[in-house]
Amino acid sequence: MGYKEAVMETFPRNVHTDARLHTAIRRFSGSLFLTAAHYQRMERMKVQQGYRRRRDTPAYYAAMYLLTANEDICTRAANCFCRYGIEFDYATTQDISPHNYTLLSAAKDIYSDGSSVALNDLAISEVVDTLAFSLIVNALLIARYGCSVLKISEKEGKE
């Protein structure tokens, strides 16, 4: 399965989100990670936290993916990761950028149950910037398919 197929199967057809989803697909660079540093931060966090079968759900890794997207959000959320899950109340939000606040909020919503991640809200570019939208789309793919989706490297799937 390619990135485009994963995205199109995950998100329902919607007039409000279709254009933004196609932008996310166009922006796909061959990795769900934003940069090599993003990948390294997430891998480092996984090693630090160790493995706990009950805790380590796709939603947990989806939230971790968002909370390691850049150095600032990673630093602000570092104290949130604990033995039994993620405690978002420990995040440092003073003077947080709107972009990172969006990532933090989306991580919390996805981790808690995902039902409050409203695609119609995500479709509003004035509220959620394009980069944050793409990262949230990727996190929702992780929440649905698990960490195996992180191995996708092709925009289009091979038949």
C-alpha positions in Angstrom: 0.0 0.0 0.0 1.3 3.5 -0.8 0.8 6.7 1.0 -2.0 7.9 -1.2 -4.0 4.7 -0.8 -3.5 4.8 3.0 -4.7 8.4 3.2 -7.7 7.9 0.9 -8.8 4.7 2.7 -8.5 6.4 6.1 -10.4 9.6 5.5 -13.9 9.8 4.2 -14.6 11.8 1.0 -15.4 15.4 2.2 -15.6 18.6 0.3 -13.9 20.5 3.1 -10.9 18.2 3.5 -10.3 16.8 0.0 -8.1 19.6 -1.2 -6.0 19.6 2.0 -5.6 15.8 1.8 -4.4 16.0 -1.8 -1.9 18.7 -0.6 -0.7 16.3 2.1 -0.3 13.6 -0.5 1.6 15.9 -2.9 3.9 16.9 0.0 4.8 13.3 0.9 8.5 12.9 0.5 8.9 9.2 0.9 8.8 9.2 4.7 6.1 10.1 7.2 8.8 11.7 9.3 9.3 15.4 8.8 13.1 15.2 9.0 15.8 12.7 10.0 15.9 14.6 13.3 12.1 13.9 13.8 12.8 10.2 13.2 15.7 10.2 15.7 13.7 12.0 18.4 10.9 9.5 18.1 13.3 6.5 18.2 15.1 8.0 21.2 11.8 8.5 23.0 10.8 4.9 22.3 14.1 3.6 23.7 13.8 5.9 26.8 10.2 4.7 27.5 10.9 1.0 26.8 8.2 -1.4 25.8 5.0 -1.9 27.7 2.4 -4.0 26.0 -0.7 -2.3 27.6 0.6 1.2 27.1 2.1 0.9 23.6 -1.0 1.2 21.4 -1.2 2.7 17.9 -2.8 5.8 19.5 0.2 6.1 21.9 2.7 6.0 19.0 0.6 8.4 17.0 0.7 10.9 19.9 4.5 10.3 20.3 4.9 11.0 16.6 3.3 14.4 16.9 5.1 15.2 20.2 8.5 14.5 18.6 7.9 16.5 15.4 10.3 19.3 16.3 12.7 20.0 19.1 10.5 22.6 20.9 7.4 20.4 21.1 9.6 17.4 22.2 11.1 19.5 25.0 7.7 20.8 26.1 6.2 17.3 26.2 9.1 15.3 27.5 7.7 15.1 31.0 4.4 13.9 29.7 5.7 10.4 28.9 5.4 8.1 31.9 5.3 4.4 32.7 1.6 3.9 32.0 1.0 6.4 29.2 1.0 10.1 28.5 0.0 12.7 31.0 -0.7 15.8 28.9 -1.0 18.0 32.0 2.7 17.9 32.4 3.3 19.7 29.1 4.8 23.2 29.2 2.5 25.4 27.3 3.6 28.9 28.3 4.6 30.8 25.2 4.0 27.8 22.9 3.6 28.6 19.2 0.2 28.1 17.6 1.7 25.4 15.4 3.0 23.4 18.4 -0.2 24.0 20.4 -2.1 22.4 17.5 0.2 19.4 17.5 -0.1 19.1 21.3 -3.9 19.3 21.1 -4.2 16.8 18.3 -1.9 14.4 20.1 -4.1 14.6 23.2 -7.2 14.1 21.2 -5.8 11.1 19.3 -4.4 9.5 22.4 -7.6 10.0 24.5 -9.9 8.4 21.9 -9.7 10.3 18.7 -13.3 11.2 18.5 -12.7 14.9 19.0 -10.3 15.2 16.0 -12.8 16.8 13.7 -11.8 16.7 10.1 -13.9 19.8 9.3 -11.8 21.8 11.9 -8.6 20.5 10.3 -9.8 21.6 6.9 -9.6 25.3 7.9 -6.1 26.5 6.9 -6.4 29.6 9.1 -6.7 27.3 12.1 -4.4 24.4 11.2 -1.4 25.2 9.1 -0.4 22.9 6.2 2.5 21.4 8.0 0.5 20.6 11.1 -2.3 19.2 8.9 0.1 16.8 7.2 1.6 15.7 10.5 -1.9 15.1 12.0 -2.9 13.1 8.9 0.2 11.0 9.4 -0.5 10.5 13.1 -4.1 9.4 12.3 -2.6 6.9 9.9 -0.4 5.6 12.7 -3.4 5.4 15.0 -5.3 3.4 12.4 -2.6 1.1 11.0 0.0 1.0 13.8 3.7 1.7 13.4 3.9 -0.4 10.3 2.6 2.6 8.4 5.9 4.4 9.1 7.6 2.1 6.6 5.6 3.5 3.7 8.1 5.0 1.3 6.1 5.2 -1.9 3.5 7.8 -2.8 1.6 5.2 -4.9 1.2 1.5 -4.0 2.6 -1.2 -6.2 0.2 -3.6 -7.7 
